[in-house]
Structures are given as structure tokens and as C-alpha cells.
Amino acid sequence: MQINTSKIIYKREKLMQTLGQVWDYPLTVIEAPMGYGKTTAVKELLEHSDARVHWFTLLDSSVSSFWRGFCRMIRPVDAAASARLEEWGIPGDDVFMDKAIELLETINFVENTCFVIDDYHLLAAPLMDQFLERLIKSSLAELHVIVISRSMFGENTTELALKGFCQVIGKSSFEFSCSEIIAYYKICGVSLTEKETDKLYAYTEGWVSALYLSLLNLAQEQKIDLQSTLSELIEKTVYRPYPQPVKDFLLTLCIFDSFSLKQAEAMWPITPVTPLLQYLMKHNAFIRYDHYNQTYHIHNILGLYLREQLALQGEARWRELQELAAQWYMQNEEYISAMECFYQARDFDKLLTAFEKDNGHNTTPERKQRILQYFSECPAEIRRNHPIAALIYARKLFLLNETELYPLECKKVGEDIQEIVDEKIKKHFQGELELIKSFSRYNDLQGMIDHQTRAYELLQGPSRFFDHRNFFTFGTPSVLYMFYRQRGAAQQTADLLTKFMPRYCRITENHGAGAEYVMQAEVYFYRGDFENAAITLHKAEQPARSSRQISILLCVLFLRARLAIVAQNRAAVQEILQQMRAEIEQHAQYQAFYAFDICEGFLYALLNQLDKIPAWIVQGRLQESPLYFLSHAFFNIIYAKSLLLKRDYIKLLGVADQLLAIAGGFPNLFSSIYLYIYIAIACKHLQRLQEAEKMIRQAMALAEPDGFIMPFAEQYQELYSLLLSLEREPELVDFIASVKDLQAELKADLHAAQDALRDVRSQLTLREREIAELVAQGLSNKVIAQQLFIEETTVKKTLQNIYAKLELSGRTMLTRWMLKNEDD
């Protein structure tokens, strides 16, 4: 019997017809277990289409790897957008998701552009499910996404399907029927009887991998084996016939799900790699080459078998291969992957070297638990030999809010540094440690200065661990917010910062340059001295810009925007916000987008424009954000004002104690003043007047010694009746008079922008409002057209008109805008 076991593609008409519907949906989800021919079927479909195909296969569960792969798919379509997305990093929350979708909505995709994401089940990241759902709901013209997975895609696949965004092709579509088994075997040279077919179907359940392995076994043994396990079939039909060098090569590379030619050469320096790969590609249907990514992929069925065989060679061999892989990653500066391989090899010495090379830049919340595990399992003697790694680790513990581990680590590092023999090196590391320990005194400026003074004396030069990527303000747009902790001491604190900031800049290479001027400008502003505030801001801008201190530049621009509100110049506020975005992108400091949202949220809260405040702030999703805990009290100011704007006074009073506790943790008087004012307003609206007066007294007790009248003037209309009832009290009369005087000088109408926004909304035609509402419900352009009995091109054109009228950049922002204005 002459049996053809080469890589024959059996074209299944029914399956191809089902797959052919991908062009009718933004998303096609293909779900079936391993070995059902999902990838082969999709490749067959796309190779015979005129589609522009961009294919990405996941290799592991890393969200970072997924994001890099997604950006690579964008690159041939729009290189600039791809680069920007990659620089922004993983869209791990609403802030970056919105920005990523807005950017993708600007790309012009050619007809039938297809993104294929293979082996998506490896990711298991709900945030990335959410990102892809948002991408699909944006209904980008001509873009079709195919997700190939062994498991269900996301939680909302059914909803996406019902709304016309998605089709799901499941396991049953890939199972071979008895007639298809007969046809497949026939083109391979085998004629099956009805009885043989029934037995083969019962044995394989239509699973193509089992059918193929049975075919290979039939070619070797001239009989159909219905007794062997899958592993035994792999052993007999695939692995055993290989020459020994090929077997050894596979066992070396099987620690990867995929690998490049250069990676294979690094892992297999014994003989030339190319002939081995050519042999495998010719004789094995379980290894394929991805031309797009230039990588070789071992099919999971074969990969599982190979790793079982590798395990039989013992732990020492496993570690040896992980060590080789780690060295490859180190040479290519992929330090996170290198750390994981060194960990698998239990080589903690080199793991810490990789951590030092990375300098903590990739120690993100996503990787927090893994990094903690590395250091907890690292032997003490190895840690002692890596003081730089230990210092970086201690600094990151503070930023990650590991309040218990941070002081313990500082103590441990200090003990290890004492053992260093070289006095010069010891003093330098002691200086670094003092600088890191200064954060334990946040926001006690004098306490921080005490540590930094000792650091300055010990270092005798700049620290190794500070650069322009470190945020001085921890993601907030205010230096006053950071250090204002004692009533009546705002000017004293500003003077202290002015005195010691130059020395701090010398040992941190200008970290936070210009911060002292920002703080002084803020003191002027909150006292109502707008002219001196504006003058002092100019002093802050030059050192901040020349030292690439984006966090200080944002503070400068934020206060300028507030001055623009005072001057009734709403156009300037918009220009300043645009400038903020430009600064972030110019300096490639994309994590600053969170700070930008905080700026935007605060400004629009002042202008009573609830619809313009970022959704994640309005909804209070603080814990889902990557904001440093030091910025939480500032976030809560905006969140509290959002509750007022929603007239959710009961909820504001319900969370008031929690918000005040967070503000009091440092303490943070800046946040406390605003929160007391907002709580007082909520109490007033609920006719709890005694509580309202108590809260406003608390706010004035904090603000009066420093003359900070601006927060009260900003909310004067809401506070008018309360101030009227308190203005005869001797201890408050002068302060309230100052507030009233400032209010008289202010020309800004904080409600004008909101009125203008409603005027714009009223300009929408009935059809425009109808389409906007359907978009907010999550319907695609195609479904909207069907429901309204109009052309899809009409929907697209109408949406462009809506975007122009509302000054929105795309579908995502329109949805957010509509949802926030549904009660207007």
C-alpha cells in the first residue's frame, strides 16, 4: 500500500464556507482544543484570499510579549502608530486603552486587512480581552481580527456576537465527519471500509491530529492502531524515526514554544543548525515556520512529548538549557526573560546581574510578585555580593507600596553594606541607601532633607539610580500637594525646599529641577496672588525643560491652565492640555498620561464639566490604576467633585471618612481642604446644615493660617449660604472677607463651558443623536445601518460630523461622552 504522509492540505468545503464569513464581522473567534487544525485552516483560507494578513502567534503568558506582537502587526500598516503604541506600553487600564484605541482609529486600513492572533489561550489576561473588545467595538473600517484559541475568548463573546461584532467558530466545525475521514485518507492513498471508518471515528472523535498520527502509523506498520495513546503514537510515528542528532536538537530547543534561527544557533553550537531545520521542515508536520515573525514553532502535541522526554534527562540538563537561553536573552538585552530563565536555572547570581542591568525599569506592578519571589528565594550570600541590585530592589519596594518589606530591606541592605571592605565603595553605597531611605520620611520635608544631607556627604557625586524617567511628583501635578503637611507652614516649607533643592539636584542629576519654583508659585496662587504666581512659573520652566523633568513641566502647565480659567480664557485651557500631551510624547514619558488624566480631571471638575473628566476617575477605579499610592489623595479630590457633579451626595458622605483618612495618612492638607469643602457642599444639599458648617470650619481651620482662599473662591456659589452664616464669627470674619474680595475679582464663569457644551449637543440633528445613542449601546456600524435602514457609508459619514461638532477623536470618546450626558 503506497501511502502519502506528506503535508497534504485537505480542503473541507463546509469549514471553508464557515471561515469565509470572517469578512462579515470585525472579530472571528476560533475555539477548539489542541490539534484540531485551527491554524492550518485559517492559513488555507487567507492564502487564497486577497487580504492583507498580519499574523502574530503568542509564545507565552506574558502581556508584554503580547503587546510587542500586537504592535508588530500594526507596523506594516502605520509604522509611526506602531512605534507610539510600543513606546506607550501595555494598555493596562482605561487611560491607556482609550488612548490606544483613539490612535488606532486614526489609521486608514486598506480593504480586507486581517490581524490574526494565534494561541491566544496562553495569555489569560482579562485586561487584554477588554482591550480587544474595545478595538472591535470601535468598528475600524476594513479591519478584521481573527483570534485562534483553545479556550473561550473573554467573558463577553456572546454579547459581542449578539450585537453583530463577532462570529464564533467552535470545535464541532473542525471535527472530521466519517465522510471527511474517508475523503482525507483517500487522497493520502488509503481506501477505508465503512467498518474501519466507524472505528477510526470512534477512536479519534474526528480529531485531525489523531487521524494524521494514525495515518503515519498505518504507513509504518500497515495497520490502523486503535490502542496506543497519543504519546505512544508520537513516539512511534514521529520521534523514533529521527536520527539521533535531530532528536538531541529537538530536546534542546523544546524549552521554547518557538525560536528564531539565531536563537537555535545559540542553543546548539555543536553543528550547523540549518540542515537540521531543513530536515525537520521536510519530514515533520508538527513544526512550522512563521515567515512574518521569522520563527519556528513546535506544535504543542510534539512539544509536550519532547518536554516529557527532557524531564527524563534530569534537573541538571533542564538548568543547563535554561542557562543557555538566559545568556541569549542577556545578549539581546531582554532582561526580564533572562531573569526568568536564570531563575529556572537557579542561578541567582546572574539573575541579580540581569536585574541590575534593567535598573528596575521593568519592575512593574504586573511583575511585582515574580520579582518578590526572586529576592525571597535568593540566598543571602549572593544578595550580599549584589548591593546595587539590593538598593534598586529597596527603592522599588517603596514605590510599589510594600510598606512592611521596604524598611526590612533597607535594614538588610545596610547590614550587607557594612561588610564591604573598600571604604570608598562602602561610603558610596551608604549614600545611595540614605537617599533611598529619605522616602521613608515622605512627606516630612525636613526629615527627607536630613537623610539627603547624609547622602550628599557620603556620595561625593551623583547617585546611580536617578534619571529623567523617575517622576518627582509621583504622578500628581502639584508640588504643594506633596509637601504641604502643617497648617501655617506653607511658606516655610516652600522656603525650605528652595534652600535644599539645588543640593538634591546635584546628587540626583537634576531630578525634580524647578520644583521649588512650582511650589512657591502654587503658594501665590492659592493666596490669590495670580501675577506673582505667573512670574514664578516662568522661573520653573527653564530648569525643568533643560533637565527633561516632565513631571515638573506638567505642574507648570497645570497651574498655567488654572490661571487661564481665572482669566476666562477657556481656549487657552484647551491649548495647554494639548501642549501637555505634546510634551509627554516629545519626552517619550508615556506613563505620564496618568498624570495628564489627573490634570484634565481636576480642570474639568473645576469647570463643572463631568462629561470631560476621564471615566476611570469618575467611576472611582483607583485600585485598578497604576497610580503610586502617594498620589491617591489627589485622585480623591477629583473623585469627590465628580460625585458632587453627579449629585450623588449620599455616596460622597458614605466614603467621606475613607477619603479623609487617606488624605490624613501623610498628612496631606492640600487634599484635606478640598475634601472638607466638597463634603460640606454635599451636607448642605442634604439639609444637614450643622454638619456642613462643621466641615467648612474644618477646611477654613486648615487653610486660614496660610491665607489659602482660592479653594473657597472656586466653590463660592455653592458655599455662599454657609459663608454667610459664619461670617460674623470673629475668628472667621477676616478670612471670609478675603474670600469674598477674591471672588469679586474673579471674572471666570465656571459654568460657561458646561453651558457651551450643552449648546453644542443641542446642535446635533435627530439622526445624529440617534446614531450616537446606538454607538453608545455598543452596536457596530453595520448593525446600526441595518436597524435604521440606511447605508453603512451614511453611518460613517454621520459619525464624522458628530465627532467634528463635539470635538471628539473617535468612537470610544463618543461612547464615553454619551454615557456621561445621558441625563442632560
N, C-alpha and C positions, 0 to 999 in steps of 0.2 A: 504494500500500500504506500503510494507516494503522497506524503502529507506536507503541505506548505505551512511552516510555522513562522514565516517572516511577519513583519508588522503590517498585516493586512487590515485595512480600514473597511469594515462592513457598514455600508450606508443604510441606515434604518429610516425609511421614509417617514413613518409616523413620528419618530423622535425629531427628525429634521423639521417637519412641519410645525411641531410644537416650539422648537427652539427658534424657528423663523419669525416668531411673533415678538422677538426682542425689540424690533424696530417700532413696535406699537406702544412701548412702555419706557419711561425713564429708567426703571430698575427691573432686572430679571434676577430672581434668586433661585439658584440651583442647589438643592439639598438632597444629598444621598450619601450613604456610608462609603468608606474607603473601597476603592477597587471597582466602582460601578461605571467607570469610563466617562465621568463628567467632563474632565479636562479635554479628553480626546474628542468628544462630541462637539464641544464648543469650538475647538480649533478647526474641526472639519467644517462647521458652519461658516466661521469667519473667513477661512481661506478661500471659500467660494463666493464671497460677497465683495462688494466694492467699499467696504467700511474701512475707516482709518482706525486701526486697532492699536491700543496701548495696553500691554499686559503686565501685570505685577503679581508675582507669587510670594506669599508670606513664607518666611522661613522659621519664625519662632513667635513667641507670645509678646515680643517687645513692641510697645506702642511707638517708640522712637523709630524702630525699623519700618513699621507700617507707614509712618508719616513720611519718612525719606522715600519709600517706594511710591507713595501716592504723589509726592512732588515730582518724582522722576517721570511719572505718566503725564504730568502737566507740561513738562519741559519742551517736548517737540511742538506742542500747541502754542505755548506762550512762555518763552524762556524767562522773561522778566517776572511774570507772575509766579512761576515755579520757584525762582530764586527767593522772591519775597516770602512766599509761604514757608520755604525751608528755613529762612532766617527767623521768621516769627516763631517757629517751633510748634510743638504739638498743641492743637486747639483743645485744651483740656477743660474748658469751661465756656460759658455763654459769651464772654468777652471776645475770646479768640475765634470761637465758632462763627459768631456774627461777622467778624472782620474777614475771616477766611471766605465765607460764603459771598460777602459783598464783593470781594476781589474776584472770585470765580465768576460772578455774574457779569463782570466786565469783559470776559473772554469771548471772542467770536469763534465758536466751534464750527468746523465745516460739516457738511451733511453726513449723517451716519458715523459720527465719531463714537467709538466704543471703548470704554475703560473696563478691563477685566481684572477682578481681584480674586485670585485663586487661593485655595486653602485658608479661607477667611476664618474657619473654626479655630485656628491656632491662636487668634488674637484674644478672644473673650474679654473685650473691653467695651462696656456699655457706653462710655463717652464717645467712642469711635462709631458705634452703632448710631448714636444720636446725631453725630456729625454727618454721616452718610444719609440719614433720614432727612436732615435739613437740606442737604445738597439735592436730594431727589425732589423734595417739595418745592425747591426753587425753580424747577422745570426749566433748566437751561436748554435753550433751543439746540437741537441736533445732538445732544449728548445722551448716550445710553450707557448704563452701568450694569455689568454682569457680575454678580457675587457667587462664587463657587465655594460651597461649604459642606462639611459633613453634618452640621447641626443647624438648628433654626437660626435665622438671621434676626437679631434684635427681638424686642418684645412687641413691636408694633407692625409686624409684617402683614398681619390680617387687615389692620386698619389701612395700611398703605394700599393693599390690594383692593379693598372696598372703595377707596377714593380714586382708583384708576391710575395710581402711580406705579404699580408693581404687579408682576406675574410671578407665581411660584411654581417651579417645576420640581417635583419630588421624586423619590426613589422609584415609584411604580413606573415612571416614564422610562427609566433606564434598565429595568429588568427585562431580560430576553424572554419572549414567549417561546413555546415549543416550536412554532413555525419559524421563528427567527433563529433559534438554535440550529435547526435543520439547514437553513439557508447559509448561516455563517460557516458551519462545518463543511458544507458542500463546496464553497469557494476555496476552502483550505484543502480540498481533496478527499473529504471523508463523507461517505453516504451513511446516514444513520437510519436505523429502523425505527418504527414508531415506539417499540418497547424500549430501545436504547435511549431514545429521546426523552421518554417519560422518566426513566431512571436518572438520566443526566439532569433533567429539570428539577427533580426531587432532591438530588444531591447538591446542586448549585443554587437552586431557587432563582435562576436567571441571572446570577452574578457573573459578569463578564470576566473578571479576573480568575474565578474558579473555572470557568469554561475554557479560558486560554491555557491555564496550567494543566487542565485535563487533556487538552489538545497536545501540549508538549509531551505529557506522559504517554499518550497514545502513540505519538511518533517514536518514542524511545522503546516502549515495551509492547507495542502493538496490541494494547488492550486499554479499555477505559477503567481507570482506578476509582472506585467509589468508596474506598475505605480510608484512604490516607487523610491526615489533617492538612490544613493549608500549609503549615510549617514544613511538614514532610514533603509535600508537593514541591515547594520552593527548593528544598534540599535536593530532591531527586532530579528535578527538571531544569533548574536554573543554576544553582550554586555548584553542585558536584561536578558538572562537566567542565567548569572553568579550569584553565591552567593555574598552577599554584601562585605565580606572581600576580595574576588577576585577582585571585581570592584575597591575597595579602593586601593588595592595593585597596580593594573594597572595604576590608576590615579597618584599614587606616582612615579612610575618608568617611566612614559611616557615622562618625560622631556629628557630622553636618547633615542637614536635610538637603542642602545644595552647596555647591562650591564652584569657584572660578578656576580657570586653568592655572593662574599664578598661585592660587591657594593650594591646589593639588600638588604643584611642583614644590612648594614649601614643605608640605606634609610628607612628600615622597621623593626625597633626594637620591634614592638608590639607583633608579634607572630612568630613562626618558618617559615622561608621562603620556605624551601624545599617542604613541602606539597602543597603550593600554586603554585609553579613552576611545580610540577608533574601534578597537576590538569590542568593547562593551556596547558602543552605539550600534554596531553591526549585528551583534548576537543577543541583544537584550532589549525587550520591550518595556522593562521596568526602570530604565534610565533614559531620560530625555534631555535635550539641550534647549535652553531658552535663549533664542537669538537676541531678544530685546535686552535682557539683562546680562547676556553672555555668561550664563551659569549652567551647570549640570545639576539635574535633580534626580535623586534616588527615590523611586516610588515608595510610599510608606509601607507597603506589604514587604518589599525586599528590605527596606531599612530596618524594620522591626526584627526581621530574621537575623540580619547582619549584627545588630546590636546584641542580640541574644548570644550569638557566637563570640562576639568580642568579650562579653562578660565572662565567658568560659576561660579566657586567657588571663584573668585575674586583675586585681585592683591596680597593680603596678603598671600594666600595659595601658589601662584606661588613663591613669595620671600622666603617663609619658605622652600620650596623644593630646591630652588637654594642654600640656605644657607647650607642645609644638604649635598648637592652634593659638595659644596666648601670645607666643612670640610673633606670630604672623600679625595678629591684631595690634600689637605694640608697634611693629614696624610701620603699620598703616595708620597710626595714631587713633585707633579705635579703642580708647582706654576702658570704656565701660565693658565691652565684650572681652577685652583682655583680663579685666579684673575677675569676671565670672569664670573664665577658663582657668586662671590661676587658682581661684577658689576650688574649682572641681579637682585641680591637681594638688590641692592642699599646700600650695607654695605661697605662703603668706608674705614672705619677704618680697617677692616680685609683685604680689598683689598691691602692697603698700607703695612700691615704686610707681606702679601704674596710677594709683590714687594721687600721688604727688604730682605726676605729670599732668593729670587732669586738673589739678589745683581746685578741686571742689566744684568746678563749673557745671558738671553734670550730676551733682548730688541734689537731685530734685525731689519733691515730695513723692513722686512716682517710685523712686528708687530708695527712698528713705529706709524702709525695713530691711532691704538687702544690705545696704551699707552698714546698718546697725549690726546685722548678723556677721558681716566680715570682721568687724572690730571686736565683737564679743567673743568670737571663736579664735581670734589671732593670739598666739602665745605671747606672754608678757615680754620675754626676752627679745622677740622680733619687734614688738612695738617700741621697746627702748632704743632699738637701732634706727628707728624712723621718727625722730622728733618732728620733722616737717609734716609728715602725714598726720601725726597726733595733733599738732597745732591746727591744721586745716580742719580736721575732724571736730575738734572742740569748737571752732568758730561756727561750723555748720550746725552743730547741736543747738547752739543758741538761736540761730536763725530759724531752725525747724521747731523751736519751742519745746525742746526736750529739757524742761526745767530741772528735772531730777538728775539726768545724766550729765548735763553741762557742768555743774560745779564739781562733780566727782571726776570728770575727765580732766578738768583744769588742775585739780589736785594731783591726779596721777601723772599728768604731763610734767608738772612742776617737780615732782619727786624724781622722775626719769632724767630731767634736765640737770638736776643736781649731781648726777653721776658722770656727767661729761667732764673729761679731763682738761681739754683745751679751754682755757679761761675766756678767750676771745669769742669762741663759738658759743660757750655757755652763756655769756652775757647777752649775746645777740638773741638767743632763743628765750632767755628770761625776759628780754624786752618785748619780743613777739607775744609771749604769754601775758605780760602785763597789758598789752594793747587789747588782746582778746578778752581778758578779764574785766576790762573797763566797761564792757557791755553789761556785765552783771549789775552795774550801778545805774543802768538806764532807768528813768530819765533824770537822775540826780546829776546835774551837770558838774557840780563841784566834785562829787565822788568820781565821776568819769575822768575829770581832769587830773585827779590825784594819781590814778593808775597811769594815765597817759604821760604824766610828768616823769614817773619812774621809767616808763617805756622809752621816753626821749633820752634819758640819761644812760640807759643800758644799750639801746640800739646803735647809737652813734652813726646813724644812716637810715635810709628808708626801709620800711617793712617789705617783706617779700609777698605779702598776701593781699595787698590792696591795689586795685586798678580801677579804671573808669567804669568798669561794669558793676562795681559794688554800689548799691543805692544808699546814699547818705540818709535819705528820709524814709527808707523802708516802704516806699510806695505811696506816701502821702504828699500833698502839695503845700506843706506848711512846716517851716522850721519852728515857728512859735508853738505849734501843736506839740512838737517833740519835747520841748524843754520847759514849757510853762506849767509848773507844778505847785507854786507857792503864791498865794494871793498877796498882792502888793509888791511882788519881787520881779515883775516882768522886765522892767528897765534894768534892774541889777543883773538879771540873768543875761539879757542882751549884751550888756557891757562885759560880762564875764566871758561870753562866747567871743566877742570881738577881741578881747585880750589874748585868749589862748588859741584861737583858730589858726593863726599863722604857724604856730609851732606844730599843731596837729597836722597841718598840710605838709609840713616838711618831712614828717615821718611816715606819711601815707601817700606821698606823691600826689598832693593836691586833692585828696578825697574830700568832697564837700566844699570845694573852693567857692567862696561867695556866700556861704550860708549865714555868716554873721550879719551881712548887709540885708539879706532877706528878712531875718528876724527883726532887725531894727525897723525895716520898712513896714512890717506887719504891726509892730507896736504903734507906729504912727497911724496906720490905717484904722486900727480898732479904737484909737482915740479921736478919730475924725479929722486927723491932720493929713489930708489927701495930697497936698502939694509936696510935703517932705517925704511922704511915702513914695511918690513917683520919682523924686530925685534920688532917693536911696536905692531904688530898684536898679537904676542905671549903673550904680556902683557895683551891684551884684552880678550884672550880666556878663561883663568882660571876663572876670576870673573864672566864672562858671563855664563860659563858652570855650575859652582857651584851654581849659583843663578837661574838656569833654564831660562835664558833670551834668548829665541830662536831668537828674532829679532836681538839681538846683535851678536849672533853666525852666523846668516845669513850674517850680514855685514862683519864679519871676513872672512867667506868663500868666499864671493863675491869678496873682494879685493884680496884674495889669487888666485882666478881664473884669475883675471886681471893681476896679477903678472906672472901667468903661461902663459898667452898669450904673455906677453913681453919676456918670456924665451923660446918661441917657443914650449912649452910643451902642445900640444893640448890634449894628453891623460890625463894629469893632470886636464885639464878643465873638461873633462867628469867625472873623478873620484870625483872632488869637487862637481859637480852638483848631483851626486849620493849620496854623503855624506850629501848634503843639504836635499834631500828627506828623508834620514835615520834619520837625526836629527829631522825633523818635525814629523815623525811617532813615534820616540822614546819618544819625549816630548808630544805627542798627541796634538800638536798645529796645527790642520788641517787648520785653517783659514790662516796659514802661506803659504799655497800653492799659494795664490795670490802673496805674496812676492816672492815666488820661481819663479813663471812665470815672474815676473818683472826682477829678476836676470837673468834668462835664456834668456829673450828677449833682455836685454841690451848686454849680452855677445855675443849672436849670431848676433846682429846688428853690433857690433864691428868687428866680423869675416865676415861680409857681407853675412851671410847665412840666407836669407829671409825665406827659407822653414822651418827653425828650430825655428823661432820666433812664439810664440803662436798666433793662428789665431785671438783671440779676441783683441789682441794688434794691429796686422797688420791692422785689419779692423776698428780700432779706436772706439770700442764699450765700451768706458769708462763709459758712463752713465748707461749701463746695468750691470756694475760690482759693487760689494760691497766695492770697494776701498774707504777709507776715503778721503775726499776732499783734505786733506793735502798731499796726495801722487799723486795728479793729474798731477802736473808739472813734476814729474819724469816719469810717464807714457808717457807724451807727448814727452819726449826726444826720447824714443824708437819708438813711432808712427811716428815722423818726419823722423827718419832714415829709417823706413820702406818705407815711401813714396819715399825717395831717391833711395832705392834699387829697388823699382818698377818703377823708372824713372817717377814718377808722379809729376814732378816738378811744374806744373801749380797748382795742388791741394795744394801742400805744401805752395806755395806763397799765395794761396787763404785763407788758415787757419792760416797763419803766425801771423797775428795781434791777433787772438784769443789765440793762444798758448803763445805768448809773454805776453799777458795780464794776463793769469793765472800764469805764472812764476813771473810776477811783483806784484802779489797780496800781497805777504808777506813782502818784495820781496824775490825772490829765485834766487840768482846769479848763482848757480850751473846749474840750468836748462837754464837760460838765455844764458850762454856762449855756451852751446851745440846748442841751437836753433839758435842763430845768425850764428854759423858756418854752420849748415845744410841749413839755408836759403841762406847763401852766396853761397854755392855749387849749390843749385837749380838755383839761379840767373845766375851763371856762365854758367850752361848748357843751359840756355835760352838766352845766349848772352846779358844779362842785366848787363854788367860789372861794370857800375858805382854803381848800387845798390849792386852788390856783394862786391865791395870794401867798401862800406858804412857799410854793415853788418859785414864784417870781422874786420873792425876798431872798431865797437861796441863791438864785442867779445873780442878783444885784450885790449880795454879800461877797461873792467871789470877784465880780467884775469891778465894783466901785473903787477899791484901793488902787487899781491900776488905771482907772479912768476909761475902761473899755466900754464905750457907749454904743459902738456900731452894731453889735448883735441885737440890741433893743430897738435901735432906729430901723433896722431892716424889717422888723416884725411890728412896727409901730401901730399899724391899723388893727392888728389882732390884739395888741397889748393895751390899746388906748384906754379901755374902761378900767383895766386893772391898775394902770399907772395913775389914772385919775383918782382912784380910791386910796392910793398910797402916797400921793404927792404931798400931803400935809404932814406926813411923819417927818420929824426933824432930821433923823439920820439919813433920810432918802431924798429930801427935798432938792438938794443941790444936784444930785446925780440925775434925778428925773428931769430937772430943768435943763441939764446938759443934753439929755436925750431929745427933749422937745426942740431945743435950739438946733441940734444937728438935723433932726427930721425936717425942720423948716428950710434948711439949706439944701437938703437933698432934692434934686429935680427929677430923679428917676421914678417912673411909674412902673412898679414891679409887676403890674398886671397887664401892661400893654402888650407884651409879647404873647401872652396867652390869648388875649382878645384877637390879635392879628392871626394867630394860628387857627382859631375858630372861624375867622373870616375866610381864610384860605379853604378850609374844609367845606364851607358853605358854597364855594365856587365849583365844587365837583358836580358834574351832571348826575342825573338819576342813574344812567347806565354806568358811569364811572364808579359811583358809590356801590352799585350792585356788584360789579366785578371785584372791587376792593374787598367787599364783605365775603365773597366766595373765596378769594385768595386767603383771607384770614382764617377761613374754615379749613384750609389745607388742601383745597382742590387744585388739580393741575389745569393748565391752560386748555388742554384737550377736553377735559370733563366740563369745565366752565363753558366752553363753546357749545358742547352738546346740550347742556342744561338751558342755555339762553338762545339756542337755535341760531347761532352766528358762526362765522368762520374763526378758526384759531388765530389767523393773522390779525383779525379785528381785535381779539382779546389782547394780543401782544402790543398792538398799536395803542389801544386804550390804556394799557398799563404804563406805557412810556409817558403818556400825557399826565397820568396820575403822579408818577414819580417826579415829573417836572413841577407840577403845581405844589406838591407837598415837600419838595426839596429832599427827596429820599433817594437812596442809591440802588434800591432793588427790592425784591420780593420779601426778603427777611425783615427789612426795616419797615416795609408797608404792613406786614402782618403784626409786628410789634406795635406800630402806630395805631392800627385799627383796634387792636385789643385794648389798648390803654384809653382809647377815646370812645368806646362803645356806649358809654353813659351820657356823652355830651349831646 
